[in-house]
């Protein structure tokens, strides 16, 4: 038996034993972190495949030519694997957008660098929100057993929709196992709620769909929730769903293979605009398609950040460098309404979402959305939605039943509805709105 040693550069090397059987390679990798050093040895059939785990710093220490050739061969042999766990009523739009990016990435690189499969709780087909059924390749229990034997662990994606998913302890355990193995985790739409419940997003930035945002703030105070299209925090990706799934996976592919591959994907998908981490989730309601005025966006961002403690229009305008009259003209031209009217509609929209998704008392929801008079809140809410706040809650819960007396259920002209909200109510509502944060 002849033994050969191949030097790959400072910090890592490989040795191989040539015999009558298949070649076996022993790869040793030294990893530096400050003054600490550790050595990892792995025996594989091809020593080159393990090189995809080396960092760019390791590559710089070794021979660039040898590293690039090794990486090229490794990408051909070990594709990135993705497990798409589909929740009931998942968004087919978001799911297909993600799959399309991976498909086009394989075409752009001319190799099968990515592979994927669909996972469901019981291995049965899953029905999407639009009624189309997607077959599942494997059940969650079988996939958990397989993941324990695979190295590296596949990327775990939880794909949901606009509905709030049910609690699933087995799914949460699987996500924690993936996190412990340092696998990438991706939440799409309602899948972000599942990641939060599993405890793998604590202290991280997460993009949450705007309809689920108020509920998310209330239930997960330890997570930095945003209304961005998608967020990336370490190995955790979250996106709001819809088209944002396409942008999320483009960013992931860009991290793996660079801008050239991303550009080719966009050309083939006829994607004229690609959002980056932290970009806005949606255009302002009733805006024009080509809406992009920076000053108006800045004012709207301030409005969204101060739903519970409304600022004056003069205070919102101050940071833009424009006058109040100029901002009012821009709002009228771009949105067809004044800044004050648009601000009111934002607050009422937040109240509407809280009524539908939370169990907060109506009067506390009013305070959380910046209203100090119960009668005023009831009146403007009726004007916008055509019903009283308590009727919205009854419809959302799908049950017409008697409820305890609530002053906001009275007509705006009823003297009982004219009471002012007390400081104690204000403190409880503000705590709920900010998710318990001061």
C-alpha positions as a Markdown table, in Angstrom:
| # | Residue | x | y | z |
|---|---|---|---|---|
| 1 | Unk | 0.0 | 0.0 | 0.0 |
| 2 | Unk | 1.4 | 3.3 | -1.0 |
| 3 | Unk | 0.7 | 6.4 | 1.2 |
| 4 | Unk | 0.6 | 9.9 | -0.3 |
| 5 | Unk | 0.4 | 13.2 | 1.6 |
| 6 | Unk | -0.9 | 16.3 | -0.1 |
| 7 | Unk | -0.2 | 19.7 | 1.4 |
| 8 | Unk | -3.2 | 22.0 | 0.9 |
| 9 | Unk | -1.7 | 25.0 | 2.6 |
| 10 | Unk | -1.1 | 26.3 | 6.1 |
| 11 | Unk | -3.8 | 25.2 | 8.5 |
| 12 | Unk | -5.2 | 22.2 | 6.6 |
| 13 | Unk | -3.9 | 19.2 | 4.7 |
| 14 | Unk | -5.2 | 15.8 | 3.4 |
| 15 | Unk | -3.6 | 12.4 | 3.3 |
| 16 | Unk | -4.8 | 9.5 | 1.1 |
| 17 | Unk | -4.2 | 5.8 | 1.1 |
| 18 | Unk | -4.1 | 4.1 | -2.3 |
| 19 | Unk | -5.0 | 0.4 | -2.2 |
| 20 | Unk | -6.8 | -2.0 | -4.4 |
| 21 | Unk | -10.2 | -0.8 | -3.0 |
| 22 | Unk | -11.8 | 2.6 | -3.3 |
| 23 | Unk | -9.5 | 5.4 | -2.2 |
| 24 | Unk | -10.0 | 6.7 | 1.3 |
| 25 | Unk | -8.9 | 10.2 | 2.4 |
| 26 | Unk | -8.2 | 11.5 | 5.8 |
| 27 | Unk | -8.7 | 15.2 | 5.9 |
| 28 | Unk | -7.4 | 17.3 | 8.9 |
| 29 | Unk | -8.6 | 20.8 | 9.3 |
| 30 | Unk | -7.2 | 23.3 | 11.7 |
| 31 | Unk | -9.5 | 26.2 | 12.6 |
| 32 | Unk | -8.2 | 29.3 | 14.3 |
| 33 | Unk | -10.4 | 31.5 | 16.5 |
| 34 | Unk | -8.3 | 34.1 | 18.3 |
| 35 | Unk | -5.6 | 32.2 | 20.2 |
| 36 | Unk | -7.6 | 29.0 | 20.3 |
| 37 | Unk | -7.0 | 26.2 | 17.8 |
| 38 | Unk | -8.8 | 23.0 | 17.2 |
| 39 | Unk | -8.2 | 20.1 | 14.7 |
| 40 | Unk | -10.9 | 18.1 | 13.0 |
| 41 | Unk | -10.3 | 14.9 | 11.2 |
| 42 | Unk | -12.8 | 13.3 | 8.9 |
| 43 | Unk | -12.4 | 10.2 | 6.7 |
| 44 | Unk | -14.3 | 10.5 | 3.4 |
| 45 | Unk | -14.2 | 8.8 | 0.0 |
| 46 | Unk | -13.2 | 12.1 | -1.5 |
| 47 | Unk | -11.1 | 14.5 | 0.5 |
| 48 | Unk | -12.1 | 17.4 | -1.8 |
| 49 | Unk | -15.8 | 17.3 | -0.9 |
| 50 | Unk | -15.1 | 18.4 | 2.7 |
| 51 | Unk | -13.4 | 21.6 | 1.5 |
| 52 | Unk | -16.7 | 23.4 | 1.0 |
| 53 | Unk | -16.8 | 23.8 | 4.8 |
| 54 | Unk | -13.6 | 25.8 | 4.9 |
| 55 | Unk | -13.8 | 29.5 | 5.4 |
| 56 | Unk | -12.4 | 32.1 | 2.9 |
| 57 | Unk | -9.7 | 32.8 | 5.5 |
| 58 | Unk | -8.6 | 29.2 | 5.3 |
| 59 | Unk | -8.6 | 29.5 | 1.5 |
| 60 | Unk | -6.4 | 32.6 | 1.6 |
| 61 | Unk | -3.8 | 30.7 | 3.7 |
| 62 | Unk | -3.6 | 27.9 | 1.2 |
| 63 | Unk | -3.1 | 27.7 | -2.5 |
| 64 | Unk | -5.8 | 29.6 | -4.4 |
| 65 | Unk | -5.7 | 27.3 | -7.4 |
| 66 | Unk | -5.9 | 24.1 | -5.3 |
| 67 | Unk | -8.7 | 25.5 | -3.2 |
| 68 | Unk | -10.8 | 26.7 | -6.2 |
| 69 | Unk | -10.4 | 23.4 | -7.9 |
| 70 | Unk | -11.4 | 21.5 | -4.8 |
| 71 | Unk | -14.4 | 23.8 | -4.2 |
| 72 | Unk | -15.5 | 23.3 | -7.8 |
| 73 | Unk | -15.4 | 19.5 | -7.4 |
| 74 | Unk | -17.1 | 19.6 | -4.0 |
| 75 | Unk | -20.0 | 21.7 | -5.3 |
| 76 | Unk | -20.6 | 19.0 | -8.0 |
| 77 | Unk | -20.6 | 16.2 | -5.4 |
| 78 | Unk | -22.4 | 17.6 | -2.4 |
| 79 | Unk | -25.4 | 19.9 | -3.2 |
| 80 | Unk | -27.1 | 22.1 | -0.7 |
| 81 | Unk | -30.1 | 20.2 | 0.6 |
| 82 | Unk | -33.4 | 21.9 | 1.6 |
| 83 | Unk | -36.3 | 20.4 | 3.6 |
| 84 | Unk | -39.5 | 22.3 | 2.9 |
| 85 | Unk | -42.0 | 21.7 | 5.8 |
| 86 | Unk | -45.4 | 22.8 | 4.5 |
| 87 | Unk | -47.9 | 24.0 | 7.0 |
| 88 | Unk | -51.7 | 23.6 | 6.3 |
| 89 | Unk | -53.0 | 26.4 | 4.1 |
| 90 | Unk | -49.4 | 27.4 | 3.1 |
| 91 | Unk | -48.8 | 30.0 | 0.5 |
| 92 | Unk | -48.3 | 28.3 | -2.9 |
| 93 | Unk | -46.9 | 31.6 | -4.2 |
| 94 | Unk | -44.2 | 31.8 | -1.6 |
| 95 | Unk | -43.3 | 28.1 | -1.9 |
| 96 | Unk | -43.1 | 28.1 | -5.7 |
| 97 | Unk | -41.0 | 31.3 | -5.7 |
| 98 | Unk | -38.4 | 29.7 | -3.4 |
| 99 | Unk | -38.3 | 26.5 | -5.5 |
| 100 | Unk | -37.9 | 28.5 | -8.7 |
| 101 | Unk | -34.8 | 30.3 | -7.4 |
| 102 | Unk | -33.2 | 27.0 | -6.5 |
| 103 | Unk | -34.1 | 25.6 | -9.9 |
| 104 | Unk | -32.7 | 28.6 | -11.8 |
| 105 | Unk | -29.6 | 28.4 | -9.6 |
| 106 | Unk | -28.9 | 24.9 | -10.8 |
| 107 | Unk | -29.4 | 26.1 | -14.4 |
| 108 | Unk | -27.1 | 29.1 | -13.9 |
| 109 | Unk | -24.3 | 27.0 | -12.4 |
| 110 | Unk | -24.9 | 24.1 | -14.9 |
| 111 | Unk | -24.7 | 21.7 | -11.9 |
| 112 | Unk | -27.2 | 20.4 | -9.4 |
| 113 | Unk | -25.9 | 22.5 | -6.6 |
| 114 | Unk | -29.2 | 22.5 | -4.8 |
| 115 | Unk | -31.7 | 19.7 | -4.1 |
| 116 | Unk | -35.0 | 19.7 | -2.1 |
| 117 | Unk | -37.8 | 17.7 | -0.8 |
| 118 | Unk | -41.2 | 18.3 | 0.8 |
| 119 | Unk | -41.8 | 17.3 | 4.4 |
| 120 | Unk | -45.2 | 17.1 | 6.2 |
| 121 | Unk | -46.2 | 16.2 | 9.7 |
| 122 | Unk | -47.6 | 12.7 | 8.7 |
| 123 | Unk | -46.1 | 12.3 | 5.3 |
| 124 | Unk | -49.4 | 13.0 | 3.6 |
| 125 | Unk | -50.1 | 15.6 | 0.9 |
| 126 | Unk | -50.6 | 19.2 | 2.1 |
| 127 | Unk | -53.3 | 21.5 | 0.8 |
| 128 | Unk | -52.3 | 25.1 | 0.1 |
| 129 | Unk | -54.3 | 28.2 | 0.8 |
| 130 | Unk | -55.5 | 28.3 | -2.9 |
| 131 | Unk | -56.7 | 24.6 | -2.7 |
| 132 | Unk | -53.8 | 23.0 | -4.7 |
| 133 | Unk | -52.4 | 19.9 | -3.1 |
| 134 | Unk | -48.6 | 19.3 | -2.9 |
| 135 | Unk | -47.4 | 15.7 | -2.3 |
| 136 | Unk | -44.9 | 15.1 | 0.5 |
| 137 | Unk | -41.8 | 13.0 | 0.1 |
| 138 | Unk | -41.4 | 12.1 | 3.7 |
| 139 | Unk | -43.0 | 12.5 | 7.2 |
| 140 | Unk | -41.4 | 14.6 | 9.9 |
| 141 | Unk | -40.5 | 11.6 | 12.2 |
| 142 | Unk | -38.6 | 9.8 | 9.4 |
| 143 | Unk | -36.8 | 13.0 | 8.4 |
| 144 | Unk | -35.7 | 13.7 | 12.0 |
| 145 | Unk | -34.1 | 10.2 | 12.2 |
| 146 | Unk | -32.4 | 10.7 | 8.8 |
| 147 | Unk | -31.1 | 14.2 | 9.8 |
| 148 | Unk | -29.3 | 12.8 | 12.8 |
| 149 | Unk | -27.1 | 10.7 | 10.4 |
| 150 | Unk | -26.5 | 13.3 | 7.7 |
| 151 | Unk | -23.6 | 15.7 | 7.7 |
| 152 | Unk | -24.0 | 18.6 | 7.1 |
| 153 | Unk | -27.6 | 19.0 | 8.2 |
| 154 | Unk | -30.0 | 20.2 | 5.5 |
| 155 | Unk | -31.5 | 23.6 | 5.5 |
| 156 | Unk | -34.9 | 23.6 | 7.3 |
| 157 | Unk | -37.7 | 25.7 | 5.9 |
| 158 | Unk | -41.1 | 26.2 | 7.4 |
| 159 | Unk | -43.5 | 27.5 | 4.8 |
| 160 | Unk | -46.8 | 28.9 | 6.0 |
| 161 | Unk | -49.3 | 31.4 | 4.8 |
| 162 | Unk | -51.4 | 34.2 | 6.3 |
| 163 | Unk | -53.2 | 32.1 | 8.8 |
| 164 | Unk | -51.8 | 31.5 | 12.3 |
| 165 | Unk | -50.4 | 28.0 | 12.5 |
| 166 | Unk | -51.3 | 25.5 | 15.3 |
| 167 | Unk | -48.9 | 24.4 | 18.0 |
| 168 | Unk | -46.8 | 21.4 | 17.0 |
| 169 | Unk | -44.3 | 20.1 | 19.6 |
| 170 | Unk | -42.8 | 17.6 | 17.2 |
| 171 | Unk | -42.1 | 20.3 | 14.7 |
| 172 | Unk | -40.6 | 22.6 | 17.4 |
| 173 | Unk | -38.3 | 19.8 | 18.5 |
| 174 | Unk | -37.1 | 19.2 | 14.9 |
| 175 | Unk | -36.3 | 22.9 | 14.5 |
| 176 | Unk | -34.3 | 23.0 | 17.8 |
| 177 | Unk | -32.3 | 19.9 | 16.6 |
| 178 | Unk | -31.5 | 21.7 | 13.4 |
| 179 | Unk | -30.4 | 24.8 | 15.3 |
| 180 | Unk | -28.2 | 22.8 | 17.5 |
| 181 | Unk | -26.5 | 21.3 | 14.4 |
| 182 | Unk | -26.0 | 24.9 | 13.1 |
| 183 | Unk | -28.2 | 24.3 | 10.1 |
| 184 | Unk | -29.8 | 27.2 | 8.3 |
| 185 | Unk | -33.4 | 27.9 | 9.4 |
| 186 | Unk | -35.9 | 29.8 | 7.1 |
| 187 | Unk | -39.3 | 30.9 | 8.1 |
| 188 | Unk | -41.8 | 31.9 | 5.3 |
| 189 | Unk | -45.0 | 33.7 | 6.1 |
| 190 | Unk | -46.7 | 32.0 | 9.1 |
| 191 | Unk | -43.6 | 29.8 | 9.4 |
| 192 | Unk | -41.9 | 32.7 | 11.2 |
| 193 | Unk | -44.4 | 32.2 | 14.0 |
| 194 | Unk | -43.4 | 28.5 | 14.2 |
| 195 | Unk | -39.7 | 29.4 | 14.5 |
| 196 | Unk | -40.6 | 31.9 | 17.3 |
| 197 | Unk | -42.7 | 29.3 | 19.2 |
| 198 | Unk | -39.8 | 26.8 | 18.9 |
| 199 | Unk | -37.5 | 29.3 | 20.6 |
| 200 | Unk | -34.9 | 29.4 | 17.8 |
| 201 | Unk | -35.5 | 33.1 | 17.0 |
| 202 | Unk | -35.1 | 34.6 | 20.5 |
| 203 | Unk | -33.2 | 37.8 | 20.4 |
| 204 | Unk | -33.0 | 37.8 | 16.6 |
| 205 | Unk | -34.4 | 40.1 | 13.9 |
| 206 | Unk | -37.4 | 38.5 | 12.2 |
| 207 | Unk | -39.5 | 39.8 | 9.3 |
| 208 | Unk | -43.2 | 39.3 | 10.0 |
| 209 | Unk | -46.2 | 39.7 | 7.6 |
| 210 | Unk | -47.9 | 43.0 | 8.4 |
| 211 | Unk | -51.2 | 41.2 | 9.1 |
| 212 | Unk | -49.5 | 39.0 | 11.8 |
| 213 | Unk | -47.3 | 41.8 | 13.1 |
| 214 | Unk | -49.5 | 43.1 | 16.0 |
| 215 | Unk | -50.1 | 39.5 | 17.3 |
| 216 | Unk | -46.4 | 38.7 | 16.9 |
| 217 | Unk | -45.4 | 41.8 | 19.0 |
| 218 | Unk | -47.8 | 40.7 | 21.7 |
| 219 | Unk | -46.7 | 37.1 | 21.9 |
| 220 | Unk | -42.9 | 37.3 | 21.4 |
| 221 | Unk | -41.5 | 40.3 | 23.2 |
| 222 | Unk | -38.0 | 38.9 | 23.1 |
| 223 | Unk | -37.8 | 38.9 | 19.3 |
| 224 | Unk | -37.0 | 42.0 | 17.2 |
| 225 | Unk | -39.9 | 42.0 | 14.8 |
| 226 | Unk | -39.9 | 44.1 | 11.7 |
| 227 | Unk | -42.2 | 44.7 | 8.8 |
| 228 | Unk | -39.4 | 44.2 | 6.3 |
| 229 | Unk | -39.7 | 42.0 | 3.2 |
| 230 | Unk | -37.1 | 39.6 | 4.7 |
| 231 | Unk | -34.4 | 39.6 | 7.4 |
| 232 | Unk | -31.2 | 37.7 | 7.9 |
| 233 | Unk | -29.7 | 37.2 | 11.3 |
| 234 | Unk | -26.8 | 34.8 | 11.3 |
| 235 | Unk | -28.1 | 31.5 | 10.0 |
| 236 | Unk | -31.7 | 32.5 | 10.5 |
| 237 | Unk | -33.7 | 33.8 | 7.5 |
| 238 | Unk | -37.3 | 35.0 | 7.9 |
| 239 | Unk | -39.5 | 36.5 | 5.2 |
| 240 | Unk | -43.1 | 37.8 | 5.1 |
| 241 | Unk | -44.2 | 35.5 | 2.3 |
| 242 | Unk | -45.3 | 36.2 | -1.3 |
| 243 | Unk | -42.7 | 37.7 | -3.5 |
| 244 | Unk | -40.4 | 38.2 | -0.5 |
| 245 | Unk | -39.6 | 34.5 | -0.7 |
| 246 | Unk | -38.0 | 35.0 | -4.1 |
| 247 | Unk | -35.8 | 37.8 | -2.7 |
| 248 | Unk | -34.9 | 35.7 | 0.4 |
| 249 | Unk | -33.6 | 32.8 | -1.6 |
| 250 | Unk | -31.8 | 35.1 | -4.0 |
| 251 | Unk | -29.9 | 36.5 | -1.1 |
| 252 | Unk | -29.1 | 32.9 | 0.1 |
| 253 | Unk | -27.8 | 31.9 | -3.4 |
| 254 | Unk | -25.8 | 35.1 | -3.6 |
| 255 | Unk | -24.0 | 34.2 | -0.4 |
| 256 | Unk | -23.2 | 30.8 | -1.8 |
| 257 | Unk | -22.3 | 31.7 | -5.4 |
| 258 | Unk | -22.0 | 35.4 | -5.8 |
| 259 | Unk | -23.7 | 38.2 | -7.7 |
| 260 | Unk | -23.1 | 36.7 | -11.2 |
| 261 | Unk | -25.4 | 33.7 | -10.5 |
| 262 | Unk | -28.0 | 36.0 | -8.9 |
| 263 | Unk | -28.0 | 38.2 | -12.0 |
| 264 | Unk | -28.5 | 35.2 | -14.3 |
| 265 | Unk | -31.4 | 34.0 | -12.2 |
| 266 | Unk | -33.1 | 37.4 | -12.3 |
| 267 | Unk | -32.6 | 37.5 | -16.1 |
| 268 | Unk | -34.3 | 34.1 | -16.5 |
| 269 | Unk | -37.1 | 35.0 | -14.1 |
| 270 | Unk | -37.6 | 38.4 | -15.6 |
| 271 | Unk | -37.2 | 40.0 | -12.2 |
| 272 | Unk | -36.8 | 43.7 | -12.6 |
| 273 | Unk | -36.5 | 44.6 | -8.9 |
| 274 | Unk | -34.7 | 42.7 | -6.1 |
| 275 | Unk | -35.2 | 43.7 | -2.5 |
| 276 | Unk | -32.4 | 43.4 | 0.0 |
| 277 | Unk | -32.4 | 42.7 | 3.8 |
| 278 | Unk | -34.6 | 45.2 | 5.6 |
| 279 | Unk | -36.4 | 46.7 | 2.6 |
| 280 | Unk | -40.0 | 47.6 | 3.0 |
| 281 | Unk | -42.5 | 44.8 | 3.0 |
| 282 | Unk | -45.2 | 46.6 | 1.0 |
| 283 | Unk | -46.0 | 49.9 | -0.7 |
| 284 | Unk | -48.2 | 52.3 | 1.2 |
| 285 | Unk | -51.9 | 51.5 | 0.6 |
| 286 | Unk | -53.6 | 53.2 | -2.3 |
| 287 | Unk | -50.2 | 54.4 | -3.6 |
| 288 | Unk | -49.2 | 54.5 | -7.3 |
| 289 | Unk | -47.3 | 51.6 | -8.8 |
| 290 | Unk | -44.2 | 53.7 | -9.3 |
| 291 | Unk | -44.4 | 55.2 | -5.8 |
| 292 | Unk | -40.8 | 55.9 | -4.6 |
| 293 | Unk | -40.6 | 59.4 | -3.1 |
| 294 | Unk | -38.0 | 59.3 | -0.4 |
| 295 | Unk | -39.4 | 62.0 | 1.8 |
| 296 | Unk | -42.9 | 60.5 | 1.9 |
| 297 | Unk | -41.4 | 57.1 | 2.7 |
| 298 | Unk | -39.5 | 58.6 | 5.6 |
| 299 | Unk | -42.6 | 60.2 | 7.0 |
| 300 | Unk | -44.5 | 56.9 | 6.7 |
| 301 | Unk | -41.8 | 55.0 | 8.5 |
| 302 | Unk | -42.1 | 57.5 | 11.4 |
| 303 | Unk | -45.8 | 57.0 | 11.4 |
| 304 | Unk | -45.5 | 53.2 | 11.6 |
| 305 | Unk | -43.0 | 53.5 | 14.4 |
| 306 | Unk | -45.3 | 55.7 | 16.5 |
| 307 | Unk | -48.7 | 54.0 | 16.2 |
| 308 | Unk | -49.3 | 53.9 | 20.0 |
| 309 | Unk | -47.9 | 57.4 | 20.7 |
| 310 | Unk | -48.8 | 59.5 | 17.7 |
| 311 | Unk | -46.5 | 62.4 | 16.8 |
| 312 | Unk | -47.7 | 65.7 | 15.4 |
| 313 | Unk | -47.4 | 66.2 | 11.6 |
| 314 | Unk | -44.9 | 69.0 | 12.2 |
| 315 | Unk | -42.8 | 66.6 | 14.2 |
| 316 | Unk | -42.9 | 64.0 | 11.5 |
| 317 | Unk | -41.9 | 66.5 | 8.8 |
| 318 | Unk | -39.0 | 68.0 | 10.7 |
| 319 | Unk | -36.5 | 65.2 | 9.8 |
| 320 | Unk | -37.2 | 65.3 | 6.0 |
| 321 | Unk | -35.9 | 68.8 | 5.4 |
| 322 | Unk | -39.1 | 69.8 | 3.6 |
| 323 | Unk | -41.9 | 72.1 | 4.8 |
| 324 | Unk | -45.3 | 70.8 | 6.0 |
| 325 | Unk | -47.0 | 72.3 | 2.9 |
| 326 | Unk | -44.6 | 70.4 | 0.6 |
| 327 | Unk | -45.2 | 67.1 | 2.4 |
| 328 | Unk | -48.9 | 67.6 | 2.2 |
| 329 | Unk | -48.7 | 68.2 | -1.5 |
| 330 | Unk | -46.6 | 65.1 | -2.0 |
| 331 | Unk | -49.0 | 63.0 | 0.1 |
| 332 | Unk | -52.0 | 64.3 | -1.9 |
| 333 | Unk | -50.2 | 63.6 | -5.2 |
| 334 | Unk | -48.8 | 60.1 | -4.3 |
| 335 | Unk | -51.5 | 58.8 | -2.0 |
| 336 | Unk | -54.6 | 60.9 | -2.6 |
| 337 | Unk | -55.0 | 62.0 | 1.0 |
| 338 | Unk | -53.4 | 64.3 | 3.6 |
| 339 | Unk | -50.7 | 63.1 | 6.0 |
| 340 | Unk | -53.1 | 63.3 | 9.0 |
| 341 | Unk | -55.7 | 61.2 | 7.2 |
| 342 | Unk | -53.1 | 58.6 | 6.2 |
| 343 | Unk | -51.8 | 58.5 | 9.8 |
| 344 | Unk | -55.3 | 57.9 | 11.1 |
| 345 | Unk | -55.9 | 55.0 | 8.6 |
| 346 | Unk | -52.6 | 53.4 | 9.7 |
| 347 | Unk | -53.7 | 53.4 | 13.4 |
| 348 | Unk | -57.2 | 52.1 | 12.5 |
| 349 | Unk | -55.6 | 49.3 | 10.4 |
| 350 | Unk | -53.5 | 48.3 | 13.4 |
| 351 | Unk | -56.6 | 48.3 | 15.6 |
| 352 | Unk | -58.5 | 46.2 | 13.1 |
| 353 | Unk | -55.7 | 43.6 | 13.0 |
| 354 | Unk | -55.6 | 43.5 | 16.8 |
| 355 | Unk | -59.3 | 43.0 | 17.0 |
| 356 | Unk | -59.1 | 40.0 | 14.7 |
| 357 | Unk | -56.0 | 38.3 | 16.1 |
| 358 | Unk | -55.7 | 39.1 | 19.8 |
| 359 | Unk | -57.8 | 38.8 | 22.9 |
| 360 | Unk | -57.1 | 42.2 | 24.3 |
| 361 | Unk | -60.1 | 44.2 | 25.5 |
| 362 | Unk | -61.3 | 46.7 | 22.9 |
| 363 | Unk | -60.6 | 49.6 | 25.1 |
| 364 | Unk | -57.0 | 48.6 | 25.5 |
| 365 | Unk | -56.6 | 48.1 | 21.7 |
| 366 | Unk | -57.9 | 51.7 | 21.3 |
| 367 | Unk | -55.1 | 53.0 | 23.6 |
| 368 | Unk | -52.5 | 50.8 | 21.9 |
| 369 | Unk | -53.3 | 52.6 | 18.7 |
| 370 | Unk | -53.1 | 56.1 | 20.0 |
| 371 | Unk | -56.8 | 56.9 | 20.8 |
| 372 | Unk | -57.6 | 58.6 | 24.2 |
| 373 | Unk | -61.3 | 58.8 | 23.7 |
| 374 | Unk | -63.4 | 55.7 | 23.4 |
| 375 | Unk | -66.2 | 57.5 | 21.6 |
| 376 | Unk | -63.8 | 59.0 | 19.1 |
| 377 | Unk | -62.3 | 55.5 | 18.4 |
| 378 | Unk | -65.7 | 53.9 | 17.9 |
| 379 | Unk | -66.8 | 56.7 | 15.5 |
| 380 | Unk | -63.8 | 56.7 | 13.2 |
| 381 | Unk | -63.6 | 52.9 | 13.2 |
| 382 | Unk | -67.3 | 52.7 | 12.1 |
| 383 | Unk | -66.6 | 55.3 | 9.4 |
| 384 | Unk | -63.8 | 53.3 | 8.0 |
| 385 | Unk | -65.0 | 49.7 | 8.4 |
| 386 | Unk | -68.7 | 50.1 | 8.5 |
| 387 | Unk | -69.2 | 48.3 | 11.9 |
| 388 | Unk | -68.4 | 48.7 | 15.5 |
| 389 | Unk | -65.1 | 47.3 | 16.9 |
| 390 | Unk | -66.8 | 44.5 | 18.9 |
| 391 | Unk | -68.7 | 43.3 | 15.7 |
| 392 | Unk | -65.3 | 42.9 | 14.0 |
| 393 | Unk | -64.2 | 40.6 | 16.8 |
| 394 | Unk | -67.4 | 38.6 | 16.7 |
| 395 | Unk | -67.0 | 38.0 | 13.0 |
| 396 | Unk | -63.4 | 37.1 | 13.3 |
| 397 | Unk | -64.1 | 34.5 | 15.9 |
| 398 | Unk | -67.0 | 33.1 | 13.8 |
| 399 | Unk | -69.5 | 33.2 | 16.6 |
| 400 | Unk | -72.4 | 35.6 | 17.3 |
| 401 | Unk | -72.7 | 35.4 | 21.1 |
| 402 | Unk | -73.5 | 37.7 | 23.9 |
| 403 | Unk | -70.5 | 39.5 | 25.3 |
| 404 | Unk | -69.9 | 41.4 | 28.6 |
| 405 | Unk | -70.8 | 45.1 | 28.5 |
| 406 | Unk | -68.2 | 47.1 | 26.5 |
| 407 | Unk | -68.6 | 50.9 | 26.2 |
| 408 | Unk | -67.1 | 50.8 | 22.7 |
| 409 | Unk | -70.0 | 48.7 | 21.5 |
| 410 | Unk | -72.4 | 51.5 | 22.1 |
| 411 | Unk | -73.1 | 54.0 | 19.4 |
| 412 | Unk | -70.9 | 57.1 | 19.2 |
| 413 | Unk | -73.7 | 59.3 | 20.5 |
| 414 | Unk | -74.3 | 57.3 | 23.6 |
| 415 | Unk | -73.1 | 59.1 | 26.7 |
| 416 | Unk | -71.8 | 55.8 | 28.1 |
| 417 | Unk | -69.2 | 55.8 | 25.4 |
| 418 | Unk | -67.9 | 59.2 | 26.1 |
| 419 | Unk | -65.8 | 58.2 | 29.1 |
| 420 | Unk | -62.1 | 58.8 | 28.9 |
| 421 | Unk | -59.5 | 56.0 | 29.1 |
| 422 | Unk | -57.9 | 55.8 | 32.4 |
| 423 | Unk | -54.1 | 55.9 | 33.0 |
| 424 | Unk | -54.2 | 52.3 | 34.3 |
| 425 | Unk | -55.8 | 51.1 | 31.1 |
| 426 | Unk | -53.2 | 53.1 | 29.1 |
| 427 | Unk | -50.3 | 51.3 | 30.9 |
| 428 | Unk | -51.8 | 47.8 | 30.3 |
| 429 | Unk | -52.5 | 48.5 | 26.6 |
| 430 | Unk | -49.0 | 50.1 | 26.0 |
| 431 | Unk | -47.4 | 47.0 | 27.6 |
| 432 | Unk | -49.4 | 44.7 | 25.4 |
| 433 | Unk | -48.8 | 46.7 | 22.2 |
| 434 | Unk | -45.0 | 46.8 | 22.7 |
| 435 | Unk | -45.0 | 43.1 | 23.6 |
| 436 | Unk | -44.2 | 43.7 | 27.3 |
| 437 | Unk | -41.2 | 46.0 | 26.4 |
| 438 | Unk | -40.9 | 49.4 | 28.0 |
